[in-house]
Each structure stands twice: as structure tokens, then as C-alpha cells.
Amino acid sequence: MKVSVVFSFRNEESGLEALIRRTRSALQATGADYEMIFVNDDSTDRSLELLRKQRESDPGIKIITMSRRFGVHACVLAGMRLAAGDAVVYMDSDLQDPPELIPELVKTWQAGADVVNTVRTRRLGENPFRMWLTRKAYQVINAMSEIDLPVNMGDFKLLSRRVVNEVLALNDYDPFMRGLVRWVGFKQETVYYVRDPRYAGTTHFSLFGSGPAKEFIRGITSFSIAPLYLVLVYGLIVSASSLLFALLAGLAQLLGAAVPGWSFLLALLVFLAGNILAAIGVVGAYLGRTYNQSRNRPLYIIKEKQGFDGA
């Protein structure tokens, strides 16, 4: 039995040694053979240098270096594709998700689960407003999509080999990983835990950065076309409302009553123009996904591999 652990990282030099030490200890506790696959998303600090030094004393450490920055999901899939384990764990590299949970994930997998998800009961050191937004985002995605995504389920989980193969076969260009894993099905179990604050360094996903917003849009557009129907229904409602307004304005003129002035009409036109632009944006999000997928470009390009057969 072999367990692979995949880490996507970028500029994590301050926490890598602790991550390796704790993960190694957790994997040794499982009694399984193991490998730790670190996918370098074009780091600009000393992360790669530190990993190469660690690899000198631990051949279980394997390194993939991307040709440029491709993002977390692409790096995770690259690690999965080269992983040799009967089970693959993937997790963040900032030590907010405790490696000490890996033996429990492995035990649950050995008991028959194909996917072992983790759900955070608490998230220490996080902004309360961010946590509120996160909960609402999960609720919106669940309400609109065909998948059941438990609130606070993240990207720390174990997949059996057959689930890994199914996820890789989907070949999504812009994947929403936690959604894909739920979508493929199979027997899925859940382990609950308290998420720690970041071990060192600064977050790469700030509250008002583009990352959370892109992930939210990715989550909806990957598994639902409900926003397109909502735009259609909303457009019909606005059209009906404008027709009703025209009828009322005509009736007011016939009765000699005052008709709303230019300021009201200008505000109404601006309102309608904003709605049109929003509708175009919703359609554009889906069109953009279709365009990116149709180009059939590779999701990532690997610059260098270390520790893999034939690398």
C-alpha cells in the first residue's frame, strides 16, 4: 500500500521544513509506503532550494516545477497525474490543514471509503466577515448547482486511485476541484477538524483579492446554468414592468395627471442599462469557459521533475 500526498505551493519557504517534518511523521504513523509530491507554482523565493536540500536526505520527496504560474488547481492535477499511490491526499502547504489528520483519512479509506472529505468545524485566526461570506458562497453554490457541497468543505481530502483516475479523465480546463470530487460520486465519508491559523508567511488569497471571487464564479458556472435562466426570468420581469409603466403613463396622460419627469426616466434608463450589462456579464462567464475549453490548450506545462522515474 502506498499513499501519495500532493502539495501545490508558491513562495512558502518559511513553512516548508515544518510541513515536511509533520507530514513525514503522519505518513510514517500509517505504516504505508509514501511519497510527498511538491508542485512548485513558479516560486520566486528559496522554496525550491530548500526542497532540493530536503530531498537529499529523503528520497520520498518529489518535486514538480511549472514553466510559469498556473494556479493551485492545475498544480494539484499535475501532482495527481504523476502520483503513484493507491490513495492520494492533496492539501494546502500553509499548515492550516494539519498533516496529523492523514492517519485518520487513511483509516477511513481502508474501511471502504473512496473519498474522504474534511470539513472545518472552526477556522482559527480568520476574519469573521470572511467566514460569513464563505458560508453564504457555499449556500449560493448549493442552491444553484447539481452538487451537494457541505459548508466549510475545503481542498484537503483523500481520493482512492479509481477516483483519481476519474477526476483526471474529466479534463476540465478550469476545474473547481472540490466540486469535481463531489460530482464523480463513489462512497464519500467526512472527517471533521479545527483549522489552524497560517503557520508562517502571508495568505495568497486575501479577502478582497480576485482569488475568492474567481473561485465562487468557477463553482457556480462549473456545475449549474441556473444563472442563465435567472437572467432570462429577470429580463422578462423587467420587460413586463416597463410595459406596465408605459400603460400607467398613458393612462395618466388621458386623465390629465402628472407624468414622471426626465430625472425619473434617466434613472430608469441607467438602471436598465446596468441590468443589461450584468446579464451580458453572466452570459460572458459561460462563454469564456466554453472558449477556454474549446482551445484545447494544456492545463499546465512542466518545466522540471525530480524524483520520478524517467524524469
Salt bridges, closest charged atoms under 4 A:
GLU12 OE2 - ARG198 NH2 2.83
GLU12 OE2 - HIS204 NE2 3.37
GLU13 OE1 - ARG46 NH1 3.68
GLU35 OE1 - LYS2 NZ 3.88
GLU35 OE1 - LYS62 NZ 2.70
GLU49 OE2 - ARG46 NH2 3.55
ASP58 OD2 - ARG24 NE 2.85
ASP92 OD2 - ARG195 NH2 2.96
ASP97 OD1 - ARG195 NE 2.89
GLU100 OE2 - ARG22 NE 2.88
ASP114 OD2 - ARG162 NH2 2.85
GLU126 OE2 - ARG123 NH2 3.92
ASP148 OD2 - ARG182 NH2 3.64
ASP155 OD2 - ARG178 NH2 2.95
ASP174 OD1 - ARG218 NE 2.81
ASP174 OD2 - ARG289 NH1 3.41
GLU215 OE1 - HIS73 NE2 3.12
GLU215 OE2 - ARG178 NH2 3.98
GLU215 OE1 - ARG218 NH1 2.43
GLU304 OE1 - ARG52 NH2 2.69
